Amino acid sequence: MKIEKYTFGIGDRFAQQGLAQLQAILKVRKAGIDVHPVWNKSNREHLIIKSSPSEVRAEADAAVAASGWTGCLLCRC
């Protein structure tokens, strides 16, 4: 897996703001900054919230579909 030069960690504790975060990344890219999102949530957060990596991945997939994102997308959950 190739990691892009500029990445930005996104993904919230409750898996509800992925689309808003991805839209913010799209605005940054429109401004000419080649940044790439990395969905990330620590195991500690999963344990506290009682979530799972698959829930974060589902949120990421839904945000990508809703936003029309076509760029690089990494999910480290």
N, C-alpha and C positions, 0 to 999 in steps of 0.2 A: 504494500500500500504506500503510495506516495503522499507525503504530507506537504501541503502547499506552504509557500514562504510566509504568508500572513494568515493566521487563523484566529478565530474568536470563539470562545466557549459559550454556548447557549444551552438553554433547557432549564426549566424552573422546577422547583421541588414538587409542585402539585400537577405537573404535566398539563398546564392550561394555557400557557403563553407562547408556545412554540411558533405559531403563525405570526404573532406580533414581533417576536424576536427575529424571525426570518425576514419579515418585511423591513425591519430596520437594517439588516445586512444588505438587502437589495437597494435601499436608499444610499447606503455608503458606497456600494459598487457603482451606482449611477453617478456619484460624485467623483468617480475615477480611482477609487481605492480598491485594489484587487484583494479583498479579504474573503475568507472562506469559513463558513460555520462548522463548528464541531459540537455535536450534541454531547453533553457530558453531565453525568450525575454520579456522585461518589457512592460507594457501598454504604457508607455511614448514613447518607441521606436516604437511600433505599430502606435501610433498617428503621430509621426514625419515622418515615412517612408510611412505611409498609407498602412500598411500591416494588416494581420489578423492572429489570432492564427492558423486557418486552413492551412494557407500557410506555417507556420513554421512546422506544423505537417506533411504536404505533403513532405517538404524537408527532414525531419527526416526519414519518411518512405522510401523515394527514396534512401537516403544514406544507410539505413539499408539493403535494397534489393541489392544495388550495391556492398556493402562491404562483404556481407555474415554474418553480425553480428548476433550472436545468444544469446548474454548475456542480462542482465537486461537493460532496456531502459526506462527512464522516460522523459516525456514531460510536462513541466510546462510553458504554454504560456498564 
